[in-house]
Amino acid sequence: MEELTTIKSEERKNRNGLHRYVAQARRMRLPLQLNMKILNYCLASLMLIVSISYFVASNHLILQGFAINEIKNSVQDLKKNNRDLELIVMNLESYEGLQERIQELEMVSVNEIDYIEFKNENVAMVN
């Protein structure tokens, strides 16, 4: 019996020691839990910041893509207008176009050209 009481008292001591160890571990875990909470808040904040940054960057790229497409469309419109204007210029410079304008302005053709010659020997010369 004495052995049994000795074993029980040792078990109680071990339990008390275990309880002390658990209590000590709980006291040590509390700062660790606070650190984990802070770490979780920091990670959540970081994820939120990265998500917002990604959204802003992708939105900016999408807007730039729309602007580029709009500029490409305006360039093509300007090229088409330039081709149309070049055709108009070519038509106005063509022989048929000149003949039509001559008839509209009622111009007459010249058969003979006389040049007037001035005979003036007193001409000032600059050295």
Buried (B, 14 or more C-beta within 10 A) or exposed (E): EEEEEEEEEEEEEEEEEEEEEEEEEEEEEEEEEEEEEEEEEEEEEEEEEEEEEEEEEEEEEEEEEEEEEEEEEEEEEEEEEEEEEEEEEEEEEEEEBEEEEEEEEEEEEEEEEEEEEEEEEEEEEEE
